[in-house]
Amino acid sequence: MAQAFTMRWNAAKRAWHEYHTMYLFMLPFTILFIIFVIAPVLTSVYLSFTYYNMLEPPRWIGLSNYRLLFLEDDVFITAIKNTLIFAIITGPLAYVTSFTLAWLINRLKFRQVYTLAFYAPSLTSGIAISVIWLYFFANDRYGLLNFLLIQAGLVTEPVAWLQEQSTILPVIIVISLWMSMGTSFLVFLAGLQSVPNELYEAGMVDGIKSSLQEVFYITLPVMKPQLLFGAVMAIVTSFAVFQVAAQVAGVPSPLYAGHTIVAHLYMHGFIHFEMGYAASIAVVLFVMTFILGRVSIRLFSERGG
């Protein structure tokens, strides 16, 4: 063991002498990454095993928070169900829609104008966007959607879109999909523009005849890094939904119909000031997104993880 340690130490010294300039340039980012990413994650993991109300020092209680979370907190189970439904619908739809629109726009003239038109909603804050959609889905007859439905004779009474349990989550899904043309959309567009034309010409020589064949046999394999980035972003965004849900349905939403994991975390951490319990929710969310992120890396990484 001592010989193995000595060999590793000597290898580390050689690496330092050879790449010390690179390591020095990486040092500022590494320090900031440790302070603002690694340290908060480790702190959350520690606090998840404690009772902490921000007024008293954290008190170690072991697995009590997790036992309460999974065995006694019915609202958290509802939040997981709502979040999974939201993620299963919006994640793949936003991912496929972003790539499809990027592919279509890349084939058009004046693509900068179309890019701005689709990307602009993601630049606006969720609060401002929610104000617009609150008018669209207003519960009275003056709401735009209710007005149109009543004028068309499809309904006789206004629908309480933001109060009925069956409609709250679909409304949140619709708004989130409309706002989903964000960073992934731009990354897909940049990836499409970086595919060499020589590959398409070679594909035509090899027998590729349609645009769909070009996409499946040339574009998608070349764009694996961009596809991986888009998949990870779709997972994180879909599981971290909160701002739109809070503005549209409130915290907590009526009958917890639009309650998500992040909303549950916010409610316990910043309304009830149960920071230890909120930390346990954050750890569960971190584990879920981490596992799904690793699955995405397996699917899209060129090295398979």
MARFIMAR-638435 format. One record per residue (C-alpha): x, y, z; residue in one letter; residue number from 1; chain. Coordinates in nm, 2 decimals, decimal comma, always signed. Last residue first. Example, Ala and Ser with C-alpha at 12.3 -4.5 7.8 and 13.67 -1.06 7.14 Angstrom:
2
<px->+1,37 | py->-0,11 | pz->+0,71 | rest->S | nr->2 | kette->A>
<px->+1,23 | py->-0,45 | pz->+0,78 | rest->A | nr->1 | kette->A>
END
This chain:
305
<px->-2,14 | py->+0,79 | pz->-1,91 | rest->G | nr->305 | kette->A>
<px->-2,20 | py->+0,62 | pz->-2,25 | rest->G | nr->304 | kette->A>
<px->-1,88 | py->+0,76 | pz->-2,41 | rest->R | nr->303 | kette->A>
<px->-2,06 | py->+0,96 | pz->-2,67 | rest->E | nr->302 | kette->A>
<px->-2,30 | py->+1,08 | pz->-2,41 | rest->S | nr->301 | kette->A>
<px->-2,67 | py->+1,08 | pz->-2,51 | rest->F | nr->300 | kette->A>
<px->-2,84 | py->+0,78 | pz->-2,34 | rest->L | nr->299 | kette->A>
<px->-2,60 | py->+0,72 | pz->-2,05 | rest->R | nr->298 | kette->A>
<px->-2,58 | py->+1,09 | pz->-1,99 | rest->I | nr->297 | kette->A>
<px->-2,96 | py->+1,12 | pz->-1,98 | rest->S | nr->296 | kette->A>
<px->-2,97 | py->+0,83 | pz->-1,73 | rest->V | nr->295 | kette->A>
<px->-2,72 | py->+1,01 | pz->-1,51 | rest->R | nr->294 | kette->A>
<px->-2,93 | py->+1,33 | pz->-1,52 | rest->G | nr->293 | kette->A>
<px->-3,23 | py->+1,12 | pz->-1,42 | rest->L | nr->292 | kette->A>
<px->-3,04 | py->+0,99 | pz->-1,12 | rest->I | nr->291 | kette->A>
<px->-2,92 | py->+1,34 | pz->-1,03 | rest->F | nr->290 | kette->A>
<px->-3,27 | py->+1,50 | pz->-1,07 | rest->T | nr->289 | kette->A>
<px->-3,42 | py->+1,25 | pz->-0,82 | rest->M | nr->288 | kette->A>
<px->-3,13 | py->+1,27 | pz->-0,58 | rest->V | nr->287 | kette->A>
<px->-3,14 | py->+1,65 | pz->-0,57 | rest->F | nr->286 | kette->A>
<px->-3,52 | py->+1,65 | pz->-0,52 | rest->L | nr->285 | kette->A>
<px->-3,48 | py->+1,41 | pz->-0,22 | rest->V | nr->284 | kette->A>
<px->-3,20 | py->+1,63 | pz->-0,08 | rest->V | nr->283 | kette->A>
<px->-3,42 | py->+1,95 | pz->-0,12 | rest->A | nr->282 | kette->A>
<px->-3,71 | py->+1,78 | pz->+0,07 | rest->I | nr->281 | kette->A>
<px->-3,46 | py->+1,69 | pz->+0,35 | rest->S | nr->280 | kette->A>
<px->-3,35 | py->+2,05 | pz->+0,36 | rest->A | nr->279 | kette->A>
<px->-3,71 | py->+2,17 | pz->+0,39 | rest->A | nr->278 | kette->A>
<px->-3,74 | py->+1,95 | pz->+0,70 | rest->Y | nr->277 | kette->A>
<px->-3,43 | py->+2,10 | pz->+0,85 | rest->G | nr->276 | kette->A>
<px->-3,54 | py->+2,45 | pz->+0,76 | rest->M | nr->275 | kette->A>
<px->-3,88 | py->+2,43 | pz->+0,92 | rest->E | nr->274 | kette->A>
<px->-3,94 | py->+2,81 | pz->+0,89 | rest->F | nr->273 | kette->A>
<px->-4,32 | py->+2,75 | pz->+0,84 | rest->H | nr->272 | kette->A>
<px->-4,34 | py->+3,00 | pz->+0,56 | rest->I | nr->271 | kette->A>
<px->-3,99 | py->+3,01 | pz->+0,42 | rest->F | nr->270 | kette->A>
<px->-3,87 | py->+2,65 | pz->+0,46 | rest->G | nr->269 | kette->A>
<px->-4,19 | py->+2,45 | pz->+0,49 | rest->H | nr->268 | kette->A>
<px->-4,38 | py->+2,63 | pz->+0,22 | rest->M | nr->267 | kette->A>
<px->-4,07 | py->+2,67 | pz->-0,01 | rest->Y | nr->266 | kette->A>
<px->-3,99 | py->+2,30 | pz->+0,01 | rest->L | nr->265 | kette->A>
<px->-4,35 | py->+2,21 | pz->-0,07 | rest->H | nr->264 | kette->A>
<px->-4,35 | py->+2,46 | pz->-0,36 | rest->A | nr->263 | kette->A>
<px->-4,02 | py->+2,30 | pz->-0,48 | rest->V | nr->262 | kette->A>
<px->-4,19 | py->+1,95 | pz->-0,47 | rest->I | nr->261 | kette->A>
<px->-4,50 | py->+2,07 | pz->-0,65 | rest->T | nr->260 | kette->A>
<px->-4,85 | py->+2,17 | pz->-0,54 | rest->H | nr->259 | kette->A>
<px->-5,08 | py->+2,24 | pz->-0,84 | rest->G | nr->258 | kette->A>
<px->-5,38 | py->+2,05 | pz->-0,71 | rest->A | nr->257 | kette->A>
<px->-5,29 | py->+2,11 | pz->-0,34 | rest->Y | nr->256 | kette->A>
<px->-5,66 | py->+2,13 | pz->-0,26 | rest->L | nr->255 | kette->A>
<px->-5,64 | py->+2,49 | pz->-0,38 | rest->P | nr->254 | kette->A>
<px->-5,27 | py->+2,58 | pz->-0,43 | rest->S | nr->253 | kette->A>
<px->-5,04 | py->+2,62 | pz->-0,13 | rest->P | nr->252 | kette->A>
<px->-4,88 | py->+2,84 | pz->-0,22 | rest->V | nr->251 | kette->A>
<px->-5,07 | py->+3,02 | pz->-0,50 | rest->G | nr->250 | kette->A>
<px->-5,23 | py->+2,89 | pz->-0,82 | rest->A | nr->249 | kette->A>
<px->-5,10 | py->+3,11 | pz->-1,10 | rest->V | nr->248 | kette->A>
<px->-4,81 | py->+3,29 | pz->-0,93 | rest->Q | nr->247 | kette->A>
<px->-4,69 | py->+2,99 | pz->-0,73 | rest->A | nr->246 | kette->A>
<px->-4,72 | py->+2,75 | pz->-1,02 | rest->A | nr->245 | kette->A>
<px->-4,53 | py->+2,98 | pz->-1,25 | rest->V | nr->244 | kette->A>
<px->-4,25 | py->+3,03 | pz->-1,00 | rest->Q | nr->243 | kette->A>
<px->-4,23 | py->+2,67 | pz->-0,89 | rest->F | nr->242 | kette->A>
<px->-4,11 | py->+2,42 | pz->-1,15 | rest->V | nr->241 | kette->A>
<px->-3,78 | py->+2,27 | pz->-1,04 | rest->A | nr->240 | kette->A>
<px->-3,85 | py->+1,92 | pz->-1,17 | rest->F | nr->239 | kette->A>
<px->-3,94 | py->+2,03 | pz->-1,52 | rest->S | nr->238 | kette->A>
<px->-3,64 | py->+2,27 | pz->-1,54 | rest->T | nr->237 | kette->A>
<px->-3,39 | py->+2,02 | pz->-1,41 | rest->V | nr->236 | kette->A>
<px->-3,50 | py->+1,75 | pz->-1,65 | rest->I | nr->235 | kette->A>
<px->-3,53 | py->+1,97 | pz->-1,95 | rest->A | nr->234 | kette->A>
<px->-3,18 | py->+2,12 | pz->-1,88 | rest->M | nr->233 | kette->A>
<px->-3,03 | py->+1,77 | pz->-1,86 | rest->V | nr->232 | kette->A>
<px->-3,20 | py->+1,67 | pz->-2,18 | rest->A | nr->231 | kette->A>
<px->-3,09 | py->+1,99 | pz->-2,36 | rest->G | nr->230 | kette->A>
<px->-2,73 | py->+1,95 | pz->-2,25 | rest->F | nr->229 | kette->A>
<px->-2,73 | py->+1,58 | pz->-2,37 | rest->L | nr->228 | kette->A>
<px->-2,88 | py->+1,68 | pz->-2,71 | rest->L | nr->227 | kette->A>
<px->-2,62 | py->+1,95 | pz->-2,75 | rest->Q | nr->226 | kette->A>
<px->-2,34 | py->+1,70 | pz->-2,68 | rest->P | nr->225 | kette->A>
<px->-2,50 | py->+1,44 | pz->-2,91 | rest->K | nr->224 | kette->A>
<px->-2,54 | py->+1,68 | pz->-3,21 | rest->M | nr->223 | kette->A>
<px->-2,33 | py->+1,48 | pz->-3,46 | rest->V | nr->222 | kette->A>
<px->-2,54 | py->+1,16 | pz->-3,40 | rest->P | nr->221 | kette->A>
<px->-2,87 | py->+1,36 | pz->-3,43 | rest->L | nr->220 | kette->A>
<px->-2,78 | py->+1,55 | pz->-3,75 | rest->T | nr->219 | kette->A>
<px->-2,64 | py->+1,26 | pz->-3,96 | rest->I | nr->218 | kette->A>
<px->-2,85 | py->+0,94 | pz->-3,96 | rest->Y | nr->217 | kette->A>
<px->-3,17 | py->+1,05 | pz->-3,79 | rest->F | nr->216 | kette->A>
<px->-3,19 | py->+1,41 | pz->-3,92 | rest->V | nr->215 | kette->A>
<px->-3,06 | py->+1,34 | pz->-4,27 | rest->E | nr->214 | kette->A>
<px->-3,32 | py->+1,06 | pz->-4,29 | rest->Q | nr->213 | kette->A>
<px->-3,59 | py->+1,30 | pz->-4,20 | rest->L | nr->212 | kette->A>
<px->-3,47 | py->+1,54 | pz->-4,47 | rest->S | nr->211 | kette->A>
<px->-3,51 | py->+1,28 | pz->-4,74 | rest->S | nr->210 | kette->A>
<px->-3,28 | py->+1,10 | pz->-4,98 | rest->K | nr->209 | kette->A>
<px->-2,99 | py->+0,95 | pz->-4,80 | rest->I | nr->208 | kette->A>
<px->-2,83 | py->+0,71 | pz->-5,05 | rest->G | nr->207 | kette->A>
<px->-2,46 | py->+0,72 | pz->-4,97 | rest->D | nr->206 | kette->A>
<px->-2,39 | py->+1,01 | pz->-5,21 | rest->V | nr->205 | kette->A>
<px->-2,66 | py->+1,21 | pz->-5,04 | rest->M | nr->204 | kette->A>
<px->-2,50 | py->+1,13 | pz->-4,70 | rest->G | nr->203 | kette->A>
<px->-2,17 | py->+1,26 | pz->-4,83 | rest->A | nr->202 | kette->A>
<px->-2,33 | py->+1,58 | pz->-4,92 | rest->E | nr->201 | kette->A>
<px->-2,50 | py->+1,60 | pz->-4,58 | rest->Y | nr->200 | kette->A>
<px->-2,17 | py->+1,54 | pz->-4,41 | rest->L | nr->199 | kette->A>
<px->-1,99 | py->+1,80 | pz->-4,62 | rest->E | nr->198 | kette->A>
<px->-2,24 | py->+2,06 | pz->-4,50 | rest->N | nr->197 | kette->A>
<px->-2,07 | py->+2,05 | pz->-4,16 | rest->P | nr->196 | kette->A>
<px->-2,30 | py->+2,04 | pz->-3,86 | rest->V | nr->195 | kette->A>
<px->-2,23 | py->+2,36 | pz->-3,66 | rest->S | nr->194 | kette->A>
<px->-2,55 | py->+2,53 | pz->-3,76 | rest->Q | nr->193 | kette->A>
<px->-2,76 | py->+2,25 | pz->-3,61 | rest->L | nr->192 | kette->A>
<px->-2,56 | py->+2,28 | pz->-3,29 | rest->G | nr->191 | kette->A>
<px->-2,63 | py->+2,65 | pz->-3,26 | rest->A | nr->190 | kette->A>
<px->-3,00 | py->+2,60 | pz->-3,31 | rest->L | nr->189 | kette->A>
<px->-3,00 | py->+2,32 | pz->-3,05 | rest->F | nr->188 | kette->A>
<px->-2,81 | py->+2,54 | pz->-2,80 | rest->V | nr->187 | kette->A>
<px->-3,06 | py->+2,83 | pz->-2,87 | rest->L | nr->186 | kette->A>
<px->-3,36 | py->+2,60 | pz->-2,80 | rest->F | nr->185 | kette->A>
<px->-3,19 | py->+2,45 | pz->-2,49 | rest->S | nr->184 | kette->A>
<px->-3,14 | py->+2,80 | pz->-2,35 | rest->T | nr->183 | kette->A>
<px->-3,51 | py->+2,89 | pz->-2,36 | rest->G | nr->182 | kette->A>
<px->-3,82 | py->+2,79 | pz->-2,57 | rest->M | nr->181 | kette->A>
<px->-3,99 | py->+2,64 | pz->-2,26 | rest->S | nr->180 | kette->A>
<px->-4,21 | py->+2,95 | pz->-2,18 | rest->M | nr->179 | kette->A>
<px->-4,51 | py->+2,82 | pz->-2,38 | rest->W | nr->178 | kette->A>
<px->-4,46 | py->+2,48 | pz->-2,23 | rest->L | nr->177 | kette->A>
<px->-4,47 | py->+2,63 | pz->-1,88 | rest->S | nr->176 | kette->A>
<px->-4,79 | py->+2,81 | pz->-1,95 | rest->I | nr->175 | kette->A>
<px->-4,96 | py->+2,50 | pz->-2,08 | rest->V | nr->174 | kette->A>
<px->-4,84 | py->+2,28 | pz->-1,79 | rest->I | nr->173 | kette->A>
<px->-4,95 | py->+2,53 | pz->-1,53 | rest->I | nr->172 | kette->A>
<px->-5,30 | py->+2,54 | pz->-1,69 | rest->V | nr->171 | kette->A>
<px->-5,31 | py->+2,16 | pz->-1,70 | rest->P | nr->170 | kette->A>
<px->-5,22 | py->+2,15 | pz->-1,32 | rest->L | nr->169 | kette->A>
<px->-5,50 | py->+2,39 | pz->-1,22 | rest->I | nr->168 | kette->A>
<px->-5,77 | py->+2,23 | pz->-1,43 | rest->T | nr->167 | kette->A>
<px->-5,89 | py->+1,93 | pz->-1,24 | rest->S | nr->166 | kette->A>
<px->-5,87 | py->+2,08 | pz->-0,90 | rest->Q | nr->165 | kette->A>
<px->-6,09 | py->+2,37 | pz->-0,98 | rest->E | nr->164 | kette->A>
<px->-5,97 | py->+2,71 | pz->-0,86 | rest->Q | nr->163 | kette->A>
<px->-5,74 | py->+2,85 | pz->-1,14 | rest->L | nr->162 | kette->A>
<px->-5,96 | py->+2,75 | pz->-1,43 | rest->W | nr->161 | kette->A>
<px->-6,29 | py->+2,85 | pz->-1,27 | rest->A | nr->160 | kette->A>
<px->-6,49 | py->+2,80 | pz->-1,58 | rest->V | nr->159 | kette->A>
<px->-6,74 | py->+3,07 | pz->-1,67 | rest->P | nr->158 | kette->A>
<px->-7,10 | py->+2,96 | pz->-1,71 | rest->E | nr->157 | kette->A>
<px->-7,28 | py->+2,88 | pz->-2,03 | rest->T | nr->156 | kette->A>
<px->-7,01 | py->+2,69 | pz->-2,21 | rest->V | nr->155 | kette->A>
<px->-6,94 | py->+2,60 | pz->-2,57 | rest->L | nr->154 | kette->A>
<px->-7,16 | py->+2,88 | pz->-2,70 | rest->G | nr->153 | kette->A>
<px->-6,88 | py->+3,04 | pz->-2,91 | rest->A | nr->152 | kette->A>
<px->-6,93 | py->+3,36 | pz->-2,71 | rest->Q | nr->151 | kette->A>
<px->-6,91 | py->+3,17 | pz->-2,39 | rest->I | nr->150 | kette->A>
<px->-6,59 | py->+2,99 | pz->-2,49 | rest->L | nr->149 | kette->A>
<px->-6,43 | py->+3,32 | pz->-2,61 | rest->L | nr->148 | kette->A>
<px->-6,52 | py->+3,50 | pz->-2,29 | rest->F | nr->147 | kette->A>
<px->-6,40 | py->+3,21 | pz->-2,07 | rest->N | nr->146 | kette->A>
<px->-6,06 | py->+3,21 | pz->-2,26 | rest->L | nr->145 | kette->A>
<px->-6,02 | py->+3,59 | pz->-2,23 | rest->L | nr->144 | kette->A>
<px->-6,12 | py->+3,62 | pz->-1,87 | rest->G | nr->143 | kette->A>
<px->-6,41 | py->+3,86 | pz->-1,84 | rest->Y | nr->142 | kette->A>
<px->-6,66 | py->+3,58 | pz->-1,77 | rest->R | nr->141 | kette->A>
<px->-6,49 | py->+3,52 | pz->-1,43 | rest->D | nr->140 | kette->A>
<px->-6,21 | py->+3,26 | pz->-1,34 | rest->N | nr->139 | kette->A>
<px->-5,93 | py->+3,44 | pz->-1,53 | rest->A | nr->138 | kette->A>
<px->-5,74 | py->+3,20 | pz->-1,76 | rest->F | nr->137 | kette->A>
<px->-5,62 | py->+3,46 | pz->-2,02 | rest->F | nr->136 | kette->A>
<px->-5,60 | py->+3,74 | pz->-1,76 | rest->Y | nr->135 | kette->A>
<px->-5,39 | py->+3,52 | pz->-1,53 | rest->L | nr->134 | kette->A>
<px->-5,18 | py->+3,43 | pz->-1,84 | rest->W | nr->133 | kette->A>
<px->-5,07 | py->+3,79 | pz->-1,88 | rest->I | nr->132 | kette->A>
<px->-4,99 | py->+3,82 | pz->-1,51 | rest->V | nr->131 | kette->A>
<px->-4,81 | py->+3,48 | pz->-1,52 | rest->S | nr->130 | kette->A>
<px->-4,57 | py->+3,61 | pz->-1,79 | rest->I | nr->129 | kette->A>
<px->-4,47 | py->+3,90 | pz->-1,56 | rest->A | nr->128 | kette->A>
<px->-4,41 | py->+3,67 | pz->-1,26 | rest->I | nr->127 | kette->A>
<px->-4,22 | py->+3,41 | pz->-1,47 | rest->G | nr->126 | kette->A>
<px->-3,97 | py->+3,68 | pz->-1,57 | rest->S | nr->125 | kette->A>
<px->-3,93 | py->+3,76 | pz->-1,94 | rest->T | nr->124 | kette->A>
<px->-3,63 | py->+3,62 | pz->-2,13 | rest->L | nr->123 | kette->A>
<px->-3,80 | py->+3,29 | pz->-2,18 | rest->S | nr->122 | kette->A>
<px->-4,08 | py->+3,46 | pz->-2,37 | rest->P | nr->121 | kette->A>
<px->-3,83 | py->+3,62 | pz->-2,61 | rest->A | nr->120 | kette->A>
<px->-3,68 | py->+3,29 | pz->-2,74 | rest->Y | nr->119 | kette->A>
<px->-3,95 | py->+3,21 | pz->-2,99 | rest->F | nr->118 | kette->A>
<px->-3,97 | py->+3,56 | pz->-3,15 | rest->A | nr->117 | kette->A>
<px->-3,60 | py->+3,61 | pz->-3,12 | rest->L | nr->116 | kette->A>
<px->-3,53 | py->+3,29 | pz->-3,31 | rest->T | nr->115 | kette->A>
<px->-3,79 | py->+3,38 | pz->-3,58 | rest->Y | nr->114 | kette->A>
<px->-3,62 | py->+3,71 | pz->-3,65 | rest->V | nr->113 | kette->A>
<px->-3,27 | py->+3,56 | pz->-3,65 | rest->Q | nr->112 | kette->A>
<px->-3,39 | py->+3,29 | pz->-3,89 | rest->R | nr->111 | kette->A>
<px->-3,43 | py->+3,55 | pz->-4,16 | rest->F | nr->110 | kette->A>
<px->-3,44 | py->+3,27 | pz->-4,42 | rest->K | nr->109 | kette->A>
<px->-3,56 | py->+2,93 | pz->-4,31 | rest->L | nr->108 | kette->A>
<px->-3,39 | py->+2,59 | pz->-4,27 | rest->R | nr->107 | kette->A>
<px->-3,25 | py->+2,67 | pz->-3,92 | rest->N | nr->106 | kette->A>
<px->-3,60 | py->+2,77 | pz->-3,82 | rest->I | nr->105 | kette->A>
<px->-3,73 | py->+2,42 | pz->-3,89 | rest->L | nr->104 | kette->A>
<px->-3,45 | py->+2,25 | pz->-3,70 | rest->W | nr->103 | kette->A>
<px->-3,48 | py->+2,49 | pz->-3,40 | rest->A | nr->102 | kette->A>
<px->-3,85 | py->+2,44 | pz->-3,40 | rest->L | nr->101 | kette->A>
<px->-3,81 | py->+2,06 | pz->-3,39 | rest->T | nr->100 | kette->A>
<px->-3,54 | py->+2,07 | pz->-3,13 | rest->F | nr->99 | kette->A>
<px->-3,73 | py->+2,29 | pz->-2,89 | rest->S | nr->98 | kette->A>
<px->-4,06 | py->+2,10 | pz->-2,95 | rest->T | nr->97 | kette->A>
<px->-3,89 | py->+1,77 | pz->-2,88 | rest->V | nr->96 | kette->A>
<px->-3,74 | py->+1,89 | pz->-2,55 | rest->Y | nr->95 | kette->A>
<px->-4,05 | py->+2,09 | pz->-2,44 | rest->A | nr->94 | kette->A>
<px->-4,27 | py->+1,79 | pz->-2,51 | rest->L | nr->93 | kette->A>
<px->-4,03 | py->+1,54 | pz->-2,34 | rest->P | nr->92 | kette->A>
<px->-4,00 | py->+1,75 | pz->-2,02 | rest->G | nr->91 | kette->A>
<px->-4,35 | py->+1,90 | pz->-2,02 | rest->T | nr->90 | kette->A>
<px->-4,55 | py->+1,58 | pz->-2,00 | rest->I | nr->89 | kette->A>
<px->-4,34 | py->+1,35 | pz->-1,78 | rest->I | nr->88 | kette->A>
<px->-4,22 | py->+1,64 | pz->-1,57 | rest->A | nr->87 | kette->A>
<px->-4,57 | py->+1,78 | pz->-1,49 | rest->F | nr->86 | kette->A>
<px->-4,70 | py->+1,43 | pz->-1,41 | rest->I | nr->85 | kette->A>
<px->-4,39 | py->+1,37 | pz->-1,20 | rest->L | nr->84 | kette->A>
<px->-4,42 | py->+1,70 | pz->-1,02 | rest->T | nr->83 | kette->A>
<px->-4,79 | py->+1,65 | pz->-0,95 | rest->N | nr->82 | kette->A>
<px->-4,73 | py->+1,30 | pz->-0,81 | rest->K | nr->81 | kette->A>
<px->-4,43 | py->+1,42 | pz->-0,60 | rest->I | nr->80 | kette->A>
<px->-4,64 | py->+1,71 | pz->-0,46 | rest->A | nr->79 | kette->A>
<px->-4,92 | py->+1,47 | pz->-0,37 | rest->T | nr->78 | kette->A>
<px->-4,67 | py->+1,25 | pz->-0,19 | rest->I | nr->77 | kette->A>
<px->-4,55 | py->+1,56 | pz->-0,01 | rest->F | nr->76 | kette->A>
<px->-4,90 | py->+1,65 | pz->+0,09 | rest->V | nr->75 | kette->A>
<px->-4,95 | py->+1,31 | pz->+0,25 | rest->D | nr->74 | kette->A>
<px->-4,66 | py->+1,37 | pz->+0,49 | rest->D | nr->73 | kette->A>
<px->-4,67 | py->+1,07 | pz->+0,73 | rest->E | nr->72 | kette->A>
<px->-4,46 | py->+0,79 | pz->+0,58 | rest->L | nr->71 | kette->A>
<px->-4,23 | py->+0,95 | pz->+0,32 | rest->F | nr->70 | kette->A>
<px->-4,16 | py->+1,29 | pz->+0,47 | rest->L | nr->69 | kette->A>
<px->-4,20 | py->+1,20 | pz->+0,84 | rest->L | nr->68 | kette->A>
<px->-3,95 | py->+0,92 | pz->+0,80 | rest->R | nr->67 | kette->A>
<px->-3,72 | py->+1,15 | pz->+0,60 | rest->Y | nr->66 | kette->A>
<px->-3,73 | py->+1,42 | pz->+0,87 | rest->N | nr->65 | kette->A>
<px->-3,68 | py->+1,16 | pz->+1,15 | rest->S | nr->64 | kette->A>
<px->-3,37 | py->+1,01 | pz->+0,99 | rest->L | nr->63 | kette->A>
<px->-3,13 | py->+1,14 | pz->+1,25 | rest->G | nr->62 | kette->A>
<px->-3,26 | py->+1,40 | pz->+1,50 | rest->I | nr->61 | kette->A>
<px->-2,95 | py->+1,62 | pz->+1,54 | rest->W | nr->60 | kette->A>
<px->-3,04 | py->+1,97 | pz->+1,67 | rest->R | nr->59 | kette->A>
<px->-2,95 | py->+2,27 | pz->+1,45 | rest->P | nr->58 | kette->A>
<px->-2,89 | py->+2,58 | pz->+1,66 | rest->P | nr->57 | kette->A>
<px->-3,21 | py->+2,78 | pz->+1,75 | rest->E | nr->56 | kette->A>
<px->-3,38 | py->+3,06 | pz->+1,57 | rest->L | nr->55 | kette->A>
<px->-3,35 | py->+2,94 | pz->+1,21 | rest->M | nr->54 | kette->A>
<px->-3,60 | py->+2,65 | pz->+1,28 | rest->N | nr->53 | kette->A>
<px->-3,35 | py->+2,36 | pz->+1,25 | rest->Y | nr->52 | kette->A>
<px->-3,43 | py->+2,00 | pz->+1,35 | rest->Y | nr->51 | kette->A>
<px->-3,15 | py->+1,80 | pz->+1,21 | rest->T | nr->50 | kette->A>
<px->-3,08 | py->+1,52 | pz->+0,96 | rest->F | nr->49 | kette->A>
<px->-3,17 | py->+1,73 | pz->+0,66 | rest->S | nr->48 | kette->A>
<px->-2,94 | py->+2,00 | pz->+0,79 | rest->L | nr->47 | kette->A>
<px->-2,64 | py->+1,78 | pz->+0,71 | rest->Y | nr->46 | kette->A>
<px->-2,75 | py->+1,71 | pz->+0,35 | rest->V | nr->45 | kette->A>
<px->-2,83 | py->+2,08 | pz->+0,30 | rest->S | nr->44 | kette->A>
<px->-2,49 | py->+2,18 | pz->+0,43 | rest->T | nr->43 | kette->A>
<px->-2,32 | py->+1,94 | pz->+0,19 | rest->L | nr->42 | kette->A>
<px->-2,52 | py->+2,08 | pz->-0,10 | rest->V | nr->41 | kette->A>
<px->-2,45 | py->+2,44 | pz->+0,01 | rest->P | nr->40 | kette->A>
<px->-2,07 | py->+2,37 | pz->+0,04 | rest->A | nr->39 | kette->A>
<px->-2,05 | py->+2,20 | pz->-0,31 | rest->I | nr->38 | kette->A>
<px->-2,23 | py->+2,47 | pz->-0,50 | rest->V | nr->37 | kette->A>
<px->-2,15 | py->+2,83 | pz->-0,39 | rest->F | nr->36 | kette->A>
<px->-1,83 | py->+2,79 | pz->-0,20 | rest->I | nr->35 | kette->A>
<px->-1,68 | py->+2,48 | pz->-0,38 | rest->I | nr->34 | kette->A>
<px->-1,77 | py->+2,63 | pz->-0,72 | rest->F | nr->33 | kette->A>
<px->-1,63 | py->+2,97 | pz->-0,63 | rest->L | nr->32 | kette->A>
<px->-1,30 | py->+2,81 | pz->-0,52 | rest->I | nr->31 | kette->A>
<px->-1,28 | py->+2,59 | pz->-0,84 | rest->T | nr->30 | kette->A>
<px->-1,36 | py->+2,89 | pz->-1,06 | rest->F | nr->29 | kette->A>
<px->-1,08 | py->+3,09 | pz->-0,91 | rest->P | nr->28 | kette->A>
<px->-0,83 | py->+2,79 | pz->-0,92 | rest->L | nr->27 | kette->A>
<px->-0,88 | py->+2,69 | pz->-1,28 | rest->M | nr->26 | kette->A>
<px->-0,62 | py->+2,94 | pz->-1,41 | rest->F | nr->25 | kette->A>
<px->-0,38 | py->+2,81 | pz->-1,14 | rest->L | nr->24 | kette->A>
<px->-0,45 | py->+2,45 | pz->-1,25 | rest->Y | nr->23 | kette->A>
<px->-0,37 | py->+2,53 | pz->-1,61 | rest->M | nr->22 | kette->A>
<px->-0,04 | py->+2,69 | pz->-1,51 | rest->T | nr->21 | kette->A>
<px->+0,05 | py->+2,39 | pz->-1,29 | rest->H | nr->20 | kette->A>
<px->+0,00 | py->+2,14 | pz->-1,58 | rest->Y | nr->19 | kette->A>
<px->+0,34 | py->+1,98 | pz->-1,62 | rest->E | nr->18 | kette->A>
<px->+0,48 | py->+2,04 | pz->-1,27 | rest->H | nr->17 | kette->A>
<px->+0,15 | py->+1,95 | pz->-1,11 | rest->W | nr->16 | kette->A>
<px->+0,11 | py->+1,64 | pz->-1,32 | rest->A | nr->15 | kette->A>
<px->+0,46 | py->+1,52 | pz->-1,22 | rest->R | nr->14 | kette->A>
<px->+0,38 | py->+1,58 | pz->-0,86 | rest->K | nr->13 | kette->A>
<px->+0,05 | py->+1,39 | pz->-0,89 | rest->A | nr->12 | kette->A>
<px->+0,23 | py->+1,10 | pz->-1,05 | rest->A | nr->11 | kette->A>
<px->+0,49 | py->+1,10 | pz->-0,77 | rest->N | nr->10 | kette->A>
<px->+0,21 | py->+1,09 | pz->-0,51 | rest->W | nr->9 | kette->A>
<px->+0,03 | py->+0,81 | pz->-0,69 | rest->R | nr->8 | kette->A>
<px->+0,35 | py->+0,60 | pz->-0,70 | rest->M | nr->7 | kette->A>
<px->+0,42 | py->+0,67 | pz->-0,33 | rest->T | nr->6 | kette->A>
<px->+0,07 | py->+0,57 | pz->-0,24 | rest->F | nr->5 | kette->A>
<px->+0,11 | py->+0,24 | pz->-0,44 | rest->A | nr->4 | kette->A>
<px->+0,44 | py->+0,17 | pz->-0,26 | rest->Q | nr->3 | kette->A>
<px->+0,28 | py->+0,24 | pz->+0,08 | rest->A | nr->2 | kette->A>
<px->+0,00 | py->+0,00 | pz->+0,00 | rest->M | nr->1 | kette->A>
END
